[in-house]
Amino acid sequence: MAVDKEKMPKLGFGLMRLPEKDGAIDLEAVCGMVDKYMAAGLSYFDTAYVYHGGRSEVAARECVVKRYPRDSFYLATKLPAWQIKTADDRDRIFDEQCERAGVDFFDFYLLHSIEEGGNYDTYERFGCFEWGLQKKREGRIKHFGFSFHGSPALLEKVLDDHPEVEFVQIQLNYADWDNPVIASGRLYEILRERGIPIVVMEPVKGGSLANPIPEVRELFSAARPGASAASWALRFVGSLPGVMTILSGMSNDEQMTDNIATFTSFEPLSDSEQAVIRQARGLMLGTPTIGCTACRYCCDGCPMQIKIPDIFSLVNTVRVYKEGWRANNYYNSHIAPVSRAADCIACGQCEGVCPQHLPIIELLKEASAQFDK
């Protein structure tokens, strides 16, 4: 059964950056966000086995599955290649996901983070595409696809080898459209050429497009007074044909309210606004920042427990605003007491799982030179 794009909500709720309290997901806050989201007529929830250290699927159970009829929402989750050591692990993980989420089936199921090297090789070695189709035949998966962080050439190869996939999730935003590493624009074109429905992740690039450099904020404010920077990023993606659902990893009620407002009586970007986006892209490319989206995959396996995304955010603050006092103060108060950038042992675990393919080890050396004085 093909995906019915017309029934899909344009805004999806990504359960990757949920609010936390006392080191745990703040379920009360999440329930409030879910209620507001559902009340707006929206219904797509995206989680994964590894999000929030395995707690995101449980949050989906507590805040969505237990509180709403099963036919009133779509639930998507993902199989992580890096957790698969034997063929039996596929079913073990899937059964655990069903238990965590409190469901008998998933509406959308993805092979997580296909890219050059380890992940794709693992999925092929253990027959995960065939396994996914079998789960679909059993009724445990309604729609089968994958999320992608690789090159355009690899995307074409995967689609040639596996025409059975029903949808693909890609990183897509105006900042990465021509980015040679992410290649958002070319990935989008390939999927459009083949008529494959697109789920968008990172439309605001881990929140960085919601709080862009001052010159971009001023540009947006002049062109559309009162509109948030995040709304510009979301409208850019929402204006593209073929986009089925746009995932926003909302972390608080304010973000939820703003995102819902953007998609209520949605307005595609006009030609003049597209020109503003191109100008904004040019301004951003003139300020070199670390392209970290704070997915936190690097943190889970770090033997030194280094808060890598938080450190990179501070480095970007110094790069953009040319003022390091506040960044240094935050680093010394919140980062260094746990683990410093200088504590990196260059094991490479972080670089092996980074969807943005960042040279994390070298970047941590730069951060250490800035903050570990």
Residue pairs with C-beta under 8 A, 6 or more apart in sequence:
1 142
1 143
2 166
3 143
3 166
3 167
3 197
3 244
5 197
5 244
8 44
8 74
8 244
8 245
9 41
9 42
9 43
9 44
9 245
10 238
10 243
10 245
10 246
10 263
10 266
11 37
11 42
11 44
11 234
11 245
11 246
11 248
11 259
11 260
11 262
11 263
12 42
12 44
12 45
12 46
12 199
12 245
12 246
12 247
12 248
13 33
13 34
13 37
13 42
13 44
13 45
13 46
13 247
13 248
13 250
14 46
14 201
14 247
14 248
14 249
14 250
15 45
15 46
15 47
15 51
15 52
15 56
15 59
15 60
15 249
16 46
16 47
16 48
16 51
16 52
16 56
16 249
16 295
17 207
17 249
17 250
17 251
17 294
18 25
18 26
18 30
18 52
18 56
18 59
18 251
19 25
19 26
19 29
19 30
19 33
19 251
19 252
20 26
21 29
24 55
25 52
25 55
25 56
25 58
25 59
27 59
27 62
27 63
29 252
29 253
30 59
30 63
31 62
31 63
31 67
32 253
33 250
33 252
33 253
33 256
34 63
34 64
34 67
36 253
36 256
36 257
36 260
37 256
37 260
38 68
38 72
38 73
40 260
40 263
40 264
42 260
42 263
43 72
43 73
43 74
44 73
44 74
44 76
44 245
44 247
45 60
45 64
45 73
45 74
45 75
45 76
46 76
46 77
46 108
46 199
46 247
47 56
47 57
47 59
47 60
47 75
47 76
47 77
47 78
47 101
48 56
48 57
48 77
48 78
48 80
48 112
49 57
49 77
49 78
49 79
49 80
49 83
49 93
49 96
49 97
49 112
50 80
50 83
50 112
50 297
50 300
51 57
52 59
53 300
54 100
57 77
57 97
57 100
57 101
58 100
58 101
60 75
60 77
60 100
60 101
61 100
61 101
61 102
61 103
64 73
64 75
65 75
65 101
65 102
65 103
66 102
70 103
74 107
74 108
75 101
75 103
75 106
75 107
75 108
76 106
76 107
76 108
76 109
76 110
76 199
77 97
77 101
77 106
77 108
77 109
77 110
78 109
78 110
78 111
78 112
78 113
78 147
79 90
79 93
79 94
79 109
79 110
79 111
79 112
79 128
79 132
80 93
80 112
80 113
81 111
81 112
81 113
81 118
81 119
81 120
81 122
81 123
81 128
82 118
82 119
82 122
82 353
83 89
83 93
84 90
84 93
84 122
84 126
84 128
86 126
87 126
87 127
89 126
90 126
90 128
90 131
94 135
94 140
97 106
98 104
98 105
98 106
98 140
104 140
105 139
105 140
105 141
105 142
106 140
106 141
106 142
107 142
107 143
108 141
108 142
108 143
108 145
108 167
108 199
109 132
109 135
109 141
109 143
109 144
109 145
110 144
110 145
110 146
110 147
110 169
111 123
111 128
111 129
111 132
111 145
111 146
111 147
112 119
112 146
112 147
113 119
113 147
113 148
113 149
113 355
114 120
114 123
114 146
114 147
114 148
114 149
114 150
114 154
114 158
115 148
115 149
115 150
115 154
115 355
116 150
116 151
116 154
118 352
120 150
120 154
120 158
122 128
123 129
123 146
129 162
129 164
129 165
132 141
132 144
133 144
133 164
135 141
135 144
136 142
136 143
136 144
143 166
143 167
144 164
144 165
144 166
145 165
145 166
145 167
145 168
145 169
145 199
146 158
146 165
146 168
146 169
147 168
147 169
147 170
147 199
147 201
148 155
148 158
148 168
148 169
148 170
148 187
149 171
149 355
149 356
149 357
151 183
152 183
152 186
152 187
152 190
155 168
155 187
155 190
155 191
156 190
158 165
159 165
159 168
159 190
159 194
159 196
165 196
166 196
166 197
167 196
167 197
167 198
167 199
167 244
168 191
168 196
168 197
168 198
168 199
169 198
169 199
169 200
169 201
169 247
170 184
170 187
170 188
170 191
170 198
170 199
170 200
170 201
171 182
171 184
171 200
171 201
171 202
171 293
171 355
172 184
172 187
172 188
172 198
172 200
172 201
172 202
172 203
172 237
172 240
172 243
173 184
173 202
173 203
173 204
173 205
173 209
173 233
173 236
173 237
174 209
174 233
174 236
174 237
174 277
174 280
174 281
175 205
175 208
175 209
175 281
175 284
176 182
176 183
176 184
176 202
176 205
176 291
177 184
177 185
177 281
178 185
178 281
179 291
181 291
181 356
181 357
182 291
182 356
188 198
188 240
188 242
191 198
191 242
192 198
192 241
192 242
195 242
196 242
197 242
197 244
198 242
198 243
198 244
199 244
199 245
199 246
199 247
200 237
200 243
200 245
200 246
200 247
201 247
202 293
203 209
203 233
203 234
203 236
203 237
203 246
203 247
203 248
204 210
204 230
204 233
204 234
204 248
205 233
205 291
205 293
206 249
206 292
206 293
206 294
206 295
206 309
207 249
207 293
207 294
208 289
208 293
208 316
209 229
209 230
209 232
209 233
210 228
210 229
210 230
210 233
210 255
211 229
212 220
212 229
212 280
212 284
213 283
213 284
213 287
213 320
214 320
215 283
216 229
216 280
216 283
216 284
217 229
219 276
219 279
219 280
219 283
220 227
220 229
220 232
220 276
220 280
221 227
223 272
223 273
223 276
224 232
224 273
228 258
228 262
230 255
230 258
230 259
230 262
231 258
231 259
231 261
231 262
232 273
232 276
232 277
232 280
234 246
234 248
234 259
234 262
234 263
235 262
235 266
235 267
235 268
235 269
235 273
236 269
236 277
237 243
237 246
238 246
238 262
238 263
238 266
238 268
239 268
239 269
248 255
248 259
250 256
250 259
269 277
287 319
287 320
288 319
289 316
289 319
289 320
290 312
290 315
290 316
290 319
290 358
290 363
291 356
291 358
292 308
292 309
292 312
292 313
292 316
292 356
292 358
293 355
293 356
294 309
294 313
295 309
295 355
296 309
297 353
297 354
297 355
298 308
298 309
298 349
298 350
298 351
298 353
298 354
298 360
299 305
299 306
299 307
299 308
299 309
301 349
301 350
301 353
302 308
302 349
302 350
303 345
303 347
303 349
304 339
304 343
304 344
304 345
305 338
305 339
306 339
306 340
306 341
306 343
306 344
306 364
307 335
307 338
307 339
308 350
308 360
308 364
310 334
310 335
311 331
311 335
311 341
311 364
311 367
311 371
312 363
312 367
314 327
314 330
314 331
314 335
314 367
314 371
315 327
315 363
315 366
315 367
315 370
317 326
317 327
318 324
318 327
318 370
324 370
327 370
327 371
328 370
328 371
331 371
332 371
335 341
335 371
336 371
336 372
340 368
340 371
340 372
341 364
341 365
341 367
341 368
341 371
341 372
342 368
342 372
344 361
344 364
344 365
344 368
346 361
348 361
350 360
350 361
351 357
351 358
351 359
351 360
351 361
354 360
